[in-house]
Amino acid sequence: MTEARPEQRRVTISDPQVMRALAHPARLAIMEHLSSLEGGATATECAEIAGLSPSATSYHLRALAKFGLIEPAPSRGDARERVWRAFSPSYYVEPGRSAGSEARAAEMALVEAHTARDAQRTLDWISRAVEEPQEWYDAARLSDSLLLLTAEELAALNVAVHELFEPYRRRIRKNPPAEARTVAVQYRALPID
């Protein structure tokens, strides 16, 4: 029997404590992993992703649960096993324009942690790209484009890109082809002038 889940909704994080709790490489990895799975994962499974021991991972899981970012998931049959799942498949950080310096500092710490993780993924790819199969080498892309947009056009572009990603999201894609791999896509659209 499966337990009913709350309706999926956008989780907005504006609390500096929650932002600081997320601004840790292991917690980012755990959140990303749990957000991409429908059924959740155990501390042992998350430990493989986070590169930590299961006991250290359990500590981080409890911290994420304390802030309401993850929750216990239904057991898979073994009552000794504790399964965790993301409360929501996605979250957004919005300290607000009028946020104080504490919220801005917490937001910056979280953005820096995300940016460092994304940069490391790019460097990892570049270091092993020549060893990858030709079709993956050819399909991978690093691109930087300068566009001239209004705020409304940028908002519309963001919606369109999100819609393009949606059917491929790991959490919802059912029966992907056997050769499918998890692909990290970093999309940023920021005014620079």
Beta strands, then each sheet from edge to edge (+ up, - down):
strand 1: 11-13
strand 2: 41-42
strand 3: 70-72
strand 4: 83-86
strand 5: 91-93
sheet 1: 1+ 5+
sheet 2: 2+ 4- 3+
end
